[in-house]
Structure formats: C-alpha cells, structure tokens
C-alpha cells in the first residue's frame, strides 16, 4: 500500500474541464489519483459553472478570479490567490500546471511542500504576444525552471530545452487521450457531410496554429470536398480569418464545439485532419485526433514529429499542404499510419499510465 498523499493542483480555471488542455490534465489526474486513494484538491475560479466543494470525490477550492474585470492581469491575481490559500494548507505536493501567471510569485510558493511544475510549451514563442510580453514569458519560464523542486516536461523537445537552457533535469510525462471506438454517422447529418468526404481543422484561432496556411493550401488544391474549421472566431485573428475566407463555399467555420461526441465523429470520419500547431509540447488536440483514428497532416516541427514519427504527413508551407491534399484521395492506403497512432494512444499516451507516472514522481519526492 503506497503512502496516502495530500495533493494540491493549481494553474487551471478549474474542473470539470470547460476550457482547455491543462484543465483536461487536471481533471484526469485528480480523478485518477483520487481513485488510487490520495486526497486531491483542485483550485477553481470562483465563477466556474461548477460551484460544489467536491466533484466525483475530488476536493474543489474556489478562489477569486478577477480576469473578467481586469483581463489577462486578472490571471496573475487569481494564481496569487490560489498560492496564498495553498500556503495555509498541509499539502505534501503542490502541482503547478504551467508558469505563465504563477512563477512571478515564486517567492510566495509554499515552503512546507514539494512544488512540482509542469513546464508547458515555449509560451514566449507565441506570435500573438508582442516582444515585451515575450520577454516577460522568457523570464517567467526561467523563474519556474529555477525555483520548481521538480520539473515535468510534456514532450522530449521541452525536456531538451530545459536541460540545455537551465541545466536542470526534468521528468518526461506526456498528456493522454482516450481511444474513440463508437463512431456514428448520424452525427454527420447535422453538418450535411459524408464519411471521408471532408477535411477537419480544430484549433484556437491563433497565428502560431497556422490556420491561414492550411486554408490557403487547401484552397489552392481546388478539390471538391469542404474544410470544416472548428474553433471560436470571436477574437481578432478569428475574425480576420472569417472575413477573409468565410465567403468561400469550400470553407465552413462552424465555431467551437464542446460536445466531444460530435468532435470525435468529425475527426474519425475526416479524410484528413490538419494539425497546424507549431508552438508547445505534446498537444492534447493532436492526441485526441490520434485516438479518433484520424489520418493526420501536421505542421513540421520537433513537437509534432516527436509524437507522430513516420505516421503522418508533414507540411511547413502552403504548397506542401496542397500536394498532400491532392495526393490523398482515400484512406485505405494509409491505414498503417492510423493504426500505429492508435497503438501509441493505447500504450504511451494513456491516461492510466500517465496517472501512474505522476504518482511515482509524487511518492518519490515525498519520501
């Protein structure tokens, strides 16, 4: 019987997940560690739609999040509020997911517990930030790397960056994803789609996700199948894309879809799934596409290649993507890529295994 640990998790907007990758990670970890007999507390924003103090056995701590009043600056205040609360508790482990708005408070991190930091991606490379914000994020990354008791890297590329830049070791633990094995063509009827007669791109509308490159490459291919673009377009970049390409009969901006049954079926039945992300570590949406048996065309970078290996098509310019679209007219010839990626989800990017790996790090650090 392993030692029972008291574990706090901060750095997210809260669970159950209503936002993104770190929230998903917190949800799976909290549930898995609770199932193993540990006591887990997850920090949630006070205005999270779930207001209970417990969720499926996980303790929820609601802290004031003034982001709705102050914008991005409010995230820093929210993280400080979470850290202040943690200082009053008797956690064995405080897992901090990311560093963007909490490492600036490293002097206030609790000293009576182990501070374990998931180092996220290379946030300072995101083109949506101006040079001053990028400089701050580089500094924030350094604070986290130098002051975390143990560092977690979710990709080999991030692990290498940490070692080369800060001369500190880190533990490689990726994200996970489930295997989707219940496809249903009825879902496609709402979108007037036929199986394997459409393409899918799912991403936040941000320049480093290369959405414009994908759309331009797709249009240049002059095919007869539509591209379904999934993601909120209410920010400046999303508005720009919708205004520039929304009149095309081949491009369908369907907005954000939060029903995983729908997104999983759209990925499963796509002829090609485009993953344009170029910054960050192991991207959750990429793993989900792999788990949905999608045939993937990904932006050519170290992070995507570390996950996909030879089991995807790669592009870094519009013309290369156009060539891929013209070459891939059916899926049958590429089932080996799909099956290899599914096997990776089952054996490597598996949440049960990932929970085990986090637990091992926690138990070893708490000795």
N, C-alpha and C positions, 0 to 999 in steps of 0.2 A: 504494500500500500504506500503510494507516494505521499509526501507531506502535503497537507492542505494549505494552499496559499491564498492570501488576500490580494487581489489584483485590481488595480485601477486602470482604466483606459480613457485617455483624453486625446483631443486633436480632431474630433469629428463634430458634426452638427447633431449627432445622436442616432439612436436606434429605436425602433426598426428603421432600416435604411429608406430614406426618401430623397437621397441626394446623389451619392457617387461612390467611388472606389474605396475610400477609407472607411466610409460608413458601412459598406458591404463587408469589408475586412473585420471591422469591429463587431459586426453582427455575428458573423460566423465564428470568430474567435471566442466571443463572450458565451455563445450558446455551447460551443464545443468544450470550453474549459469548465463551464458550469456542470455540464454532463459528466465531466471527469471528477467532480467533487470539490472543485475550487470555488471560492467566493469571489464573484466578479462584480465590479461597479463600472458602469459606463457613463461618462459625462454627456449630457444632452442640453441643447439650447432650451431656454425657458419657454420659447414659443414653438417648440416641436409639437407636431399634431398629437403625438402620444404623450399623455400627461401623467401616466401612472408611475408609481415608485418601483414597480417590479414589472418585468416583461419576460415571460417564459422562464422564470427562475433567476433572471439577471437583475441586479440592483441598478436602478436608474437615478442619477444625481442631476437635477435640473439647476443649471447656472444661468445667470442673466447674460443674454447675448444682445448687445445693442447695435448689431450690424444693420438692422432695419432703420436705425436712426442715423448712424454715422458712416454707413457704407463699409468699405474694407477695414478702416480703422477699428470698427466695432469688433472685428475678429480678434484683434490683439487684446482688447478689453475682455472679451469672452474667455480667451485662453488664460489670461491672468486670473480671472475669477475662478476658473477650474483649478489652477495651480494653488491658489490661496486655500481653496477648500481641501485639496489633497494634503496640504501641509498639516492640517488638523486631524488627519486620519492615520490609521496604522496599517497602511498597505505594505506588503512585502515587495511588491513590484508596481511601478508606475510605468505603463507602456504609453509612450507618446507617439502618435501616428503623424509623422511629418514634422516640419520645423518652421514653416513659413511665418507663423504668427506666435509661436510659443518659445522659440530659442532665445529671443531677445530678453526673456525673463529668466534666463538660466541661473542668475544669482538667487532667484527665489525658489528654484526647484527643491523639493523636499530632500533633506539630507539623511533621513532615517529610513530610506527605502532605496531600492535599486532603480535608477532611471534608465529605461531601455528605449531607444529612439529608432523608429523606422525612418530611414533617411530619404524616403520618397524619391522622386526623379530629380533631374537637373533643372529645378524650377527657374533658375536665373537665365536659362536659355530661351524661355518662352518669349516669342516676339511681341506678344500683346503688352509686355511691360516696357516702359521707357528705360533709358540707360541708368537712371538714378534708382529706380526700383530694382533693376537687375543687379546693380552694385550692392544694394541692401540685401537682396536674396543670397548673393555670394557670401556676404558676411554672416547672414543667418545660418547658412549651411555650415560655415566654419564653427560658429558657436555650438551648434548641435553636435558636430563631429568631435569637437574637443572636450565637451562637457558631459556628453552621454556616457553612462557607465558601460553600456554595451550598445553597439550599433547593429541594426538589421538592414541588410540590403536586399531589395526585392528582385534584383537582376544582377547577373555577373558583371555587366557593364558598370553599374553603380558601385559594386564591390571593388572593382578595379580602380575606379575614380577615387574612392575614399582612401584606398591604400596608397595610391600614387600622390594624391594631393595633401593628405593629412597624416600619412604614415601611421594609420591606425587600422587594426583588423576589424572586420565585420563578419557577421553571420549571414550567409545567403539563405533566405527563406522567401520564396515567391508568393504571389497570390494564388488563389484557386478558382475553380469554376465547376459547376455540375455538368454532367452529361445529359443532354436533352434527347430523350428517346420516345417522345409521344407526339410525332408530327400530325397535323390535322389540316388538310387542305381547305376546310371550311373557313379558316381564318383569312385565307387569301381572297375570299369572295367580297369582303368589305372593301378591298382595295382594287377590285377588278383585275386580279393578277392570275397568271397561270404558272404552275410549278416549273421552275428552272427557265422561265421566260422573262426574268427581270434581274436587275442588279441592286445591291444594297450598300449604302454607306451610313454608318451610325457613329456620330461623334458630337462633341461640343463644338459649337461654331467658333473656332479659334484658328488663327493663321497657321500655327505650327502643326495643325492636323491636316494641312494640305488639301483642304476640301476643294478649293478653286482649281488646283492642279488636276484633281480627279475629275471634276466636272468638265474641264476643258479637254482633257484626254478622252473622256467618254464621248463628248460631242464630236470630236474630230474623227472618231471611229465610224460615225454615221450609221449606226446599227438600227435595228427595228425594235429593240427591247428597252423599256423605261429604266431609269435610275431612280430608286427610292431613297431620298435623303431624310434620315431620321435625326432629329435634334432641334432644340429650341432655337428660333431665329429672332428672338426679341432683343438681342444685343446688337451693337453697331456692325460687327462683322457679318453676323447672320442676316441682318437687314440688307447689307451690301450685296451678299450672295443672292438673296431672294430677288432683289431689284434687278440685278444683272442677268440672272438666268431663269427667273421664275416664269417668264413668258414662253420658254421652250416647252413644247408638248412632250418632250422626252424626259424632262426633269420634274420630279414630283417632291416638293417639300411638304412632308406630312407632319412636321412638328415633333415634339417629344412624345414618346410612347412609354408609359410606365407599366403597362401590362406585359410581364415577361413572357406570357404565353403567346402574345402577338409578336413581340420582337424575336423570340426564339423561332417561331414558324417562318417569319420573313427571312431570317438568316439561313434556316435549314433549306428553304426552297429557292434561295437565290442561285443564279447561275454563277455569279462571282460576288464575293464580299470584299469591299475595298476598305483597307485599314491604312489611313494616311498619317497616323500619329508618328511624330519624329522626335519628340522630347519625352523623357521619363523612363521608367523602368519597365517592369512587366505589367502591361496594360490590361486591366480587368476585362474591357470590352473585347479585346483580342482573344483572351482565353475563353470567353463566353461564345464567341464565334466558332472557335475550335470545337468546343463542346456541343455545338449545334450542327456539326458535320458540314460547316461551310467550306467551300473552296475559296481560298484567300489570295488576294493580291495586296501586298503590303509595301509601304514605303521602305526603301532600302537603307536601313541603319542598324547599328550594333544591337540595339534593344530588340527589334523585331526579329533579326536573324538569330539571336540567342534563343528565342522561343521557338521559332518556326523551322530553322535549319533549311533543309532542302525541300520542305513540304509546303512551299508557297511560291507564287510568282512575285517578283520584286520590281518596283519602279522608283525612279528618282527624278524623272522628267515626264512631261505630258506625252511625248512621242512614244516612250517606252510603254506607258499605260495603254495608249492607243493600240500598239502592237499586240499587247496581251489580250485585249478585248477582241480584236479581230481573229486571233489565233484560237481562242477558247470558245467554241461554238456549242459544246455539250460537255457534260460532266464525266461521262463513262470512262474516258481515257485517263482521268486524274484521280480515281478513287483511292489509289495508294496514298496520295497526299492527305486526303480526308481521313483515311483510317489511321495513318501514322499520327496525325494531330489528335485524334480521339484517344489513342493509346497514351499520349503524353498527358492528357487531362486525367485519365484513369490512374496513371502511375506516378506522375510528377506533380502536376498542378491540381492535386486532390485535396479538398479541404480537411478531410480527416487526417491525412498525413501532415498537412501544414499545421493543424492544431497540435499534433504530437510534437512537431519540431519546436514550436513556440513554447510548449510546456517544458520540454527538455531544457531550453535556454533559461526559462524562469526558475526551474528547480535547481539547475547548476549554479545560477547566480545567487540563489537564496541560501546556499549552504553556509 
